Amino acid sequence: MRKLFCVGVVALVVFNFAKFALAEPSSAVRSLAGVIAVRVVVEDFNAAMQKTGLKKEHLHALAHEVLSKNGIRVFQPQDAGRVPLVYIRLSSVIGGEDAGAPVGLYLNMQVRQMAVLEKKEGTLAKQSISTADEKPLLVSTWENGTMAMVGRKEIGFYVRTILTNLVGDFAHDHKEANGGQPQS
């Protein structure tokens, strides 16, 4: 009886692992297939965030560095070519002017691409990269974000750490979508 129970547990674990290993990637991951380069855009900070000393150029440089280290080519604003946008937005509420004031923040990273909805007979509409005569729309095809509450004097450290993690998540999904071996 005990042997049968152990065999059943092992079979259940193996089945669940196989199901996970063979699962089709999410549409967000699939949308990154074929992406060979991106352009980084950082939204302007609100007035209160600008007073903390954090600059959007710092986030742009950090995202560029982490993307490049992960083998993703990054176009500069002056470079020609249509590539997906890595759009970074930092939303915040600051609870005072003193150094220990609490700061609520949400750091969000999106990949925006030109896309159209493609209808196939007998199936629901499916997202695809635009190649048709229809005019494509700029849509978010991948997104991740983190919310945090930190002290005002610690905001730079936490924003850099969170952004590094978000870009790492994107790089992992990009590798998965393009047949590379993502590093866990």
C-alpha positions, 0 to 999 in steps of 0.5 A, a space after each residue: 500500500 505504501 509503495 503504491 502511494 509513493 509511486 502515485 506521488 512520484 507519478 503526480 510530480 512528474 506529470 505536473 513537471 512535464 505539463 509545466 515544462 511543455 506549456 506554451 509560453 504566454 502571449 506576452 512572451 510570444 510577442 517578443 519572438 523576433 525582437 532583435 532591438 528596442 528603443 528605451 523611453 523613460 517618461 518624465 517624472 512628476 515635479 515632486 520626484 524631480 526634487 529628489 535628485 533622481 533623473 530620468 536619464 539615470 533610468 535610461 542609462 541603467 535600462 540600456 546597460 542591463 539590456 545590452 548585457 543581456 544581448 539585446 541591442 538598444 537603439 538610441 533616439 537618433 538611430 533610424 529604424 522602427 523597433 519596439 519601445 521599452 517604455 518606463 514609467 515611475 509614478 510616485 506620491 511623496 509624503 513630505 519634504 524631509 529626508 525620512 518622508 515616505 514615498 509610495 512608488 510604482 515602477 512600470 515597464 512595458 514593451 510597446 510594438 506596432 500590431 494588428 488583430 488578425 482574424 483567422 477563420 474558426 478562431 478568435 482574434 489573435 495578436 500578431 505583428 503587423 504585416 497586413 494592409 491594415 494600419 497597425 496600432 502601438 500596443 503594450 505587448 509585454 508589461 511588468 511593474 513593482 509597487 513599493 513604499 520607501 523612505 525619501 532618502 532611499 528612493 534612488 537605491 530602490 528604483 535602480 534595484 527594481 528597474 534592474 529586476 524588471 529589465 531582467 524579467 524582460 530579458 528572461 522572457 525575450 530569451 524564452 521567446 527567441 529560443 535561447 536558454 533563459 537564466 533563472 
